[in-house]
Amino acid sequence: MRKHILLILIALCSINASAQQYLLSGRITDQKNSIIPFTSVYIRNSTYGTTANEDGIYQFKLNPGTYNVVYRFVGYKEKTINVTIADHDEQLNVQMDDEVFATERVAATYQKNRDAADTIMKQVIKKRKYYVEEAASYSCAVYIKGVQKLISAPRSLLSREVRRTLDLDSNGRGILYQSESLSDFSFQKPDKVKEVTVANRMAGQNTAFSYNKASDLQVNLYQNVFSINGLSTRGFVSPLASYASIFYQYKLLGTSVENGRTIDKIQVIPRRQHGQYFQGNIYIVEGDWRIYSADLYLTNKMSNLNLVDTLQIRQQYIAITDSVWMPASVQYNFKGKVFGFRFGGYYNSIYNNYKINPTFPEGFFTGEVLKIDTAANAKKEDYWASVRPVPLTAQEARDYHKKDSVTAYQKTDQYQDTLQHTKNHINYPGYLIFGYDASSPGEKDSLHVFPFIQTFYYNTVEGFGINAKIRYTRTIDKFHSFSITPNVRYGFTNKLFSANIYSEYRNDPFHAAKFFAGFGSDVLDLNNVGTRSLYFNTLSTLLSENNYVKYYRSQYGMFGYQREVLNGVLLNGNFTYASRSQLYNTSFGHIKNVKNREYTSNNPLAPPGTPADDHSLLFPQNQALTFAASATFTFDQQYETRPTGKFNIPSKYPTLTINYRRGIKGAFGSDVDYDFASVDISQNNVRVGLTGFSSFKLNAGAFFNDKKLYYMDYNHFLGNQGLTFDPTYVGSFHFLPFYTYSTNGAFLEAHFQHNFAGSIFNHIPILRKLKLEEVIGANFLTTKSNTNYREFYVGVQRLIFRVDYGISYAGNQKYIQGFRIFYGIR
């Protein structure tokens, strides 16, 4: 009993002590009284720190006592001030002195500054690996503040409505977006990470990129290469990389003494004018040969950045223990210009309360790299005022207040009604390509009408036709929703009417769980992995008399279930019963009569020269009860847990998928009797140093029971015929005919693609500014009773546009060569 009372008294004393905290605040300026924004401020011999805001104002909450407060900023001499906190708030304005880096020692010790810098950097690079691994694990609290601003805008585009919508002044300036978050961050070697976001706040429209997680700002210059999300598809070479001397020159600008340590200021100079390199300065602790601070930048001119023209990276390191240093702050400053609009901003992260090599409980690291607390987005301003380490500027405070008021108004019924009327207004050009979307106030109910280009079509089996399809979605709550997709199809020539409905019920977004079912009738592609869309098949049929797609009729019912049973293990299974019948060509119209070309039979196995109105038998009418299942294994699956569900992150390891399909003989009159299994190994965007990223897919399988199956039961491949293609899936072919290689036996297919991400064209002046990405690839297929098929291609890509040129071989004979293009429409 006494023990419990003592613990309660200690807790009460702790609460009382924390309640006695007082505010240390002030403004930081230089010798000319100009403000110094984002200065690092921390308590010596502790891991408690902050930074000044954009106006140079800082603040601390401290218990009564005496502290050595350290002020550090690149370009200024470190300043330490002894401060005593008594029983009231203290204001302490600080004036920083310009840094003075003496060169006398350099001249006395070395003949050339460059020789000195090379000697220093060799020592630093020699210890690089040690510093990468010096902390086996750690935890800390991270605060991140981000602001995106519009700096100026063309007056011709600054209408009153634009200024009002974006909350800009008469010169086109204002805050477009700001955010802040507070997280607990934990790390364990080699790469285990866990972040728990306890508070998160955003206001405005994110117009560029966002770094709201601690993991987004993990800038580790001790790594050889690291990437910056959103700015480049390639990595950047660290000035401390083990091979950095190939890419950088160094110059010693001088030395100074800070708190008894000798600090060397090293200028980082790229050896080449263009590439993934930094410029700027790094500061090295002599003797320890570690980073003291860094002030580096990237430019669009040198590195072909996306979105921005300049990105500046600043880091300040502090000693956590006698042997371990960690970042006290990391800051990204950026500027850019788009269509005359100049923008800029920053993301600033502050690291506090470091614990080096803590003992994590067993099972602490589960693959969950981020968890956002359910109440993270519900924190009020009084909460933020009590925990925010960096005070808001007056402009930021006004922006929050104004946008909070706007948000409150936007939740009213009046605004929601007006908004829905505007949002639900049909955009006809958009509907043509992307479809039409409408939703109810609060977006509990939504409707998607599929695009016009997929609604009206032509093929030689049905003639002109209508394929009317809509999807209705109902959100029951944040964990449960269902959708219903009815589809009506009618061919005007063969007068065949089809109607079906597909539905999904999602009941557990934390395990990707859903029930799905469908029934009705439809006209389906004989190749069940897909060929050409209704839109592209219509164009190729009418304009060039290429009726590539072959159809059959199915009347069916199906149901299935999917769930992630363990992290990284997704199971899917379904039963389908179908009555299937063959279809034949009934229409032979065209817009342009192509010389020496005729329509082909709807039987893909008919020999060349068979008339288009051929009625040869491909398969008899049959019934099929089929069970299909798959198990997908994503190794080392990392994910984020948000209040609305689990969101997986692409793994750095390949994904393994095992598929099984069985045709069940006799049940409900089913005619089929077969067993099929395949194994699929694939991975996308495997980063390869500075030369871009690779993707691959291997797929092998066989029918180990083939007593009775029909053509649509074969294993089919994602081929391509026609000028357009879809490069978004690495498992597709460029020139493979849709049906020729479909098989009822064993097969092996392999795909490889590498995107150089501009690393070649970046050396060619005339192409550099186009920011084109170079692509090479190869595809291979071998099947029962067919010669081996190969194809090789090269291409260029920019955003959604891509052009490839390739050549293919069937056995030892050249099959097809030519161009393939993609412009975002599938």
PyMOL commands that set and color helices and strands:
alter all, ss='L'
color gray80, all
select helices_A, chain A and resi 2-19+104-109+113-126+128-132+155-157+160-166+214-217+244-246+300-303+376-378+381-387+394-410+413-423+428-434+441-443+452-454+534-544+667-669+711-713+761-763+765-768
alter helices_A, ss='H'
color red, helices_A
select strands_A, chain A and resi 22-29+40-43+49-51+57-62+65-72+79-85+90-91+94-95+137-152+174-188+192-204+225-226+236-237+248-258+261-270+279-285+290-299+310-319+325-338+341-356+368-372+436-439+445-449+456-459+463-477+480-491+496-508+513-525+551-566+569-582+622-634+638-642+645-649+655-664+673-687+693-708+747-755+773-783+789-798+801-810+813-822
alter strands_A, ss='S'
color yellow, strands_A
deselect
rebuild
show_as cartoon
